[in-house]
Amino acid sequence: MRVLQKLVRCGNATHVSVPRPMLTWLGWLPGERVIVELLEDKTVRLRMPAPDEFAMRGLRPVALDDTMPAPK
């Protein structure tokens, strides 16, 4: 599906609307967060964030050492 949309000025931002049939086909709901990426070839990619993109970086899982004796 392809539609011609217009950029609309709203304060200091510029908006473009996504038609309802596109939202329905993608399974997106109004109010959900999306990631807008500007690519090197000057195209824009709009996508839903992956769950691992919000994980805290630098944390490692705890490894339990079972060689130590249990406390009495």
Stockholm file with secondary structure:
# STOCKHOLM 1.0

chainA/1-72         MRVLQKLVRCGNATHVSVPRPMLTWLGWLPGERVIVELLEDKTVRLRMPAPDEFAMRGLRPVALDDTMPAPK
#=GR chainA/1-72 SS CCCCCCCEEETTEEECCCCHHHHHHHTCCTTCCCEEEECTTSCEEEECCCGGGGSCTTCCCCCCCTTSCCCC
#=GC SS_cons        CCCCCCCEEETTEEECCCCHHHHHHHTCCTTCCCEEEECTTSCEEEECCCGGGGSCTTCCCCCCCTTSCCCC
//
